[in-house]
């Protein structure tokens, strides 16, 4: 029996800044509604402070919550160390109430290194007055504290990051104990020392309800997911405690050449790069081509363990991509 696979749509909060004539705010909100109409399980938004200018994630999800009734609303992924944990607990809890309990909070530390993230990325942490090298430890503390703040009773904290003298935060999220919390990280993209990779994967295995990564080959995903499952077992967690997810960047074209050309333009603007071909960067790990090529790639990722896909289309025409995927790719997995 084929595994059950779910698809969600990233409505792309950066495109209204870099391509407002093609994908403005109204089109973004309409796309979220259309994704729900077409039967997608979830709608997602990205996150940054200012290094890659975009619509703010929680405010955007609140607008989407008011326009939708069924889809799960998630972040891919929210850089939680840039936000004060209590403010995040309140704002996300409010979003969960607005949406009647439909949210999923995926968090990350942001970027991968000061060198790869660039000066704009590290400046986000300087402005927020968050020590860059402590952001991983802070994220771990945030996950624990968020769950405590979303539960009943006062919360006491006096540690490196938080001082809470018996705070009983209200209002709570719609769901008792709060929504699921995923961790997103991408150890395969960067040249990281083995102890750092292990710490990243153990963080997921110990604390998260789901793991999301991106820009991975099936072989990379299979190996990393296997380690997450192994570590989760060491912590005594059930086999299904962590959901395996993947944000896939793709373009569904009439042919490979047109899909890659469309994607290259958008990705260069998105990341402020000047690549002449997708092969110059990390994008060979994701599919840009005709429907059959996309299906083959998705099939390989499913065999590697992915059960939830977040679709991030590299195209000016987001609505067209969603319709094309729905008609020509999705049926192979239903």
Protein Blocks (a to p, Z undefined) as FASTA:
>chain_A
ZZdddddddehjmlmmmmmmlmcfklmmmmmmmmmmnopabdcddddfklpgcddfklmm
mmmmmmpmkbccddddddfklpcfklmmmmmmmmmmmnnopaccdddebijbfklnomml
mmmmmmnopafklmmmmmmmmmmmmmmmmmgcddddddfkbccehiacddddfbghiaad
dddddfklpccdfklmmmmmmmmmmmmcbdcdehiafklmmmmmmmmmmmmmmnopafkl
pccdddddddddfbfklmmmmmmmmmmmmnopabfbfklmmmlmpccddfklmmmmmmmm
mmnopabdcdddddfblmlmmmmmmmmmmmmmZZ
